[in-house]
């Protein structure tokens, strides 16, 4: 379990009711998707950045852009668990933007 993303961080990206609906109020599902998002980000960033330092940061020590991308990726994974055929375009676009950003920072 990683503590980089906190549940209250989602408030700026997704309504609590939607998040609870996607997870059926099971925080373990959120943690799994957060771990997947961070693993995905690490796969792009590890060769150039100290990922242990980046993802062990807490509170105001977290980089806001990295946090935003991690949340977008985690939310994408949450939606894919729920119903991937009805994935909204904005969630797909935010995920795609995060991956493009990760590709850029890995170069």
Phi, psi and omega in degrees: 000133180253142181257013181297315179260132176254151183303323181291344177294336181289340184306328182277352185240336184205143178293142182303320181298321179291316178301314179295325178293317180297323186261354186055038179058028178256103182297339178297325178295319178298315181298321178298315180291325175296316179298321178295317180298315181292321176298319178297316180295318179301322183298333177271328192262341192300328185284343183242341188230157176277088184296327178298318179292317182298310188270358172264354178294150179227164175055224182287353178280350179283140177286123186301323181288318177298317178298315180300316180295319179297318179294317179299319179292317179298316179297319177303313180296323177297315179295323179294327176293322186287299181199088184297336179288338181249029179293126181290151182297325181295322178293318177296316180297318180293321176296312180300320178296319179297317179294319177298319177298316179297320177298320179294315182287340179281346182271000000 
